[in-house]
């Protein structure tokens, strides 16, 4: 039995109605693809019940909005909910039928956000004051709003070595990337879950915000304009009399102007000042019998110096001022007696406001902060980014898939999905005749590049290609090089400033640091950064008049950190497994299966299926109809390519043995050798150490005196991990303070006998301050890592 409900009302269907559903999981030929499920066109008869459900759309005079939106729906076959949480669209109606199409999976989510931007997010629990004490509280936040240390061109050290940063000047706020993504889901009523939400890389990523409100609709909602009728007469105004502006009234959606004489601020969020507006008034008056004062003023909540024209007679006058608006403020133009007993005729006048945007010269080169420290709407400080573009960037960056199961958005990385081995076995559901295989995706090349844009306004010293990433597919039949995605986010520079290696925000015009702050602030643009904890040797920072040592530091890259913001890091971390398993030897296979209603009900788009001992990602189920064979598009998952052997003769391996090898190779524990050697020619026997750390185990190798060698192993780990190898001098054997090198030299890091990094040192500072750190990326089984310290005056 087929049951189709729209807005919980049963739709009449003909007995022979066929609903063919296509489950489009994702497009394997397009990086970061975002797709959904859909049906073929459904014909529903024009019955009385259906007319009621769809709003009598057969009548051209109908006022229904149904054709221009979608309705909630669900579809059952034989008691099983085949389509849950669907959305139905009415595309056409004639004398006999309604033409319908149903979309499901995450389509409802994408439909809601398709015309929304980051400015539309619900930040009610985040918006608030941005005073010094608040910024202090955000210095080491792990979610939400953040105030990590970075170079905005205004850093000082008035009391060295303490960095004086968080004084009265309003600083650019920051927000965690994960907070923004999760707000996209929650702001529109969606629950979510998946492996990405606990990923450390994802949780340490952040976005700088502007100090200027960037959402024009937020500001335009507060503007107004009105004119006087030219007939107002004010006789001897002993007390202030308001000028009437009740003609040609126009205003934004906030509706603060009362239509007569007063602009009255109503803001339920906060009684504190929260935005600055510019108000202007132009009046032509005729004054007889004395003089008057003309006043443009704010009344009640906010005390702000009015603009005045004092002791004036007949003439034309212009007044303007820019008060910070707060709940209850009243802005108006008044006239009051100054001398004599004047009579005032207002022959013409206009009163209007416009937003203080922060751009204060004709070349758009000077940017003045417009947010108020008393209260900030943080979501209005983003650049203009559509939510659908933010989601697509997220899916590319973390190689994620999004689908919807039981009204919950499932957000998982391909790393996680490819590790799922509990999927259904469809071997005996397959029609053995059909087996079409594609070996090429024309949307990929031999070298596939993900690009980071370079903004010459912010990073004039960086060139194209900085921050890019790539992966290769060994297929000479496809294009040699292909740019497959360009990021929303521009690259950033790093700077060594006041003893800290940190992100350079580049918000100073032309890098000038000589003028006052409020003349040179500009938008940070679309950029990202990681955060890290302060190193022990770095100075304190003054937050809210307190020396703080527990602040976070913003960075784009840092040799001492495992993460960096180049696309190559994200390719290596989140894409390489998918490339190795599914793209290096592409097999996109189309087969036919007899899938039951129960199979569709239980189908999880993010769990690979089995067929004859092989695993596949299901990329699409095409036009599936109950009790009929349907086409299914599958992407073959190859066994783990990191573990293999070469034989001189042909070796027959069955599918079962191959799968067993894959399971074993995915879980084999590598033996990782770590070594250290010291070469020196100084007096005595100095001691150097290397601290190895693969996040699962740590080990310190110590070498004392010339020619010393020391080796060991780290505890086994599975798969690929990064290994930190940090070098320190601990003992000088009488040659000055411990930790200070005696002779200049260098450190050499080798990987399997090949030099991969070097760093120089001298005797001017402690070894811990000279950056003698390196991270071996993606270390796998049976590798040998070695550090050689040369304190013998030589150089690389």
Buried (B, 14 or more C-beta within 10 A) or exposed (E): EBBBBBEEBEBBBEEEBBBBBBBBBBBBBBBBBBBBBBBEEBBBBBEEEBBEBBBBBBEEEBEEEBBEEBBEBBBBBBEBBBBBBBBBBBEEBEEEBBBBBBBBBBBBBBBBBEEBBBBBBBBEEBBBBBBBEBBBBBBBBEEBBBBBBBBBBBBEBEEEEBBBBBBEBBBBBBBBBBBBBBBBBBBBEBEBEBBBBEBEBBBBBBBBBBBBBBBEEBBBBBBBBBBBEEEBEBEBBEEBBBBBBBEEBEBBEBEBBBEEBBBBBEBEEBBBBBBBBBBBBBBBBEBEBBBBBBBBBBBEBBEBEBBBBEEBBEEEBEBEBBBBBBBBBBBBBBBBBBEBEBBBBBBEBBBBBBBBBBBBEEEEEBBBBBBBBBBBBBBBBBBEBBBBEBBBBBBBBBBBBBBBBEEBBBBBBBBBBBEEEEBBEBBEBBEEEBEEEEEEBEBBBBBBBBBBBBBEEBBEEBEEEBBBBBBBBEBEEBEEEBEBBEBBBBBBBBBEBBBBBBBBBBBBBEEEEEEEBBBBBBBBBBBBBBBBEBBEEBBBBBBBEEEBEEBBBBBBBBEBBBBBBBBBBBBBBBBBBBBBBBBBBBBBBBBBBBBBBEBBBEBBBBBBBBBEBBBBBBBBBBEBEBEEBBBBBBBBBBBBEBBEEEEEEEEEEEEEEEBBBBEEBBEBEBEBBBBBBBBBEBEBBBBBBBBBBBEEBEBBBBBBBBEBEBEEBBEBBEBBBBBBBBBBBBBBBEBEEBBBBBBBBBBBBBBEEEEEBBBBBEBEEBBBBBBBBBBBBBBBBEBBBBBBBBBBEEEE
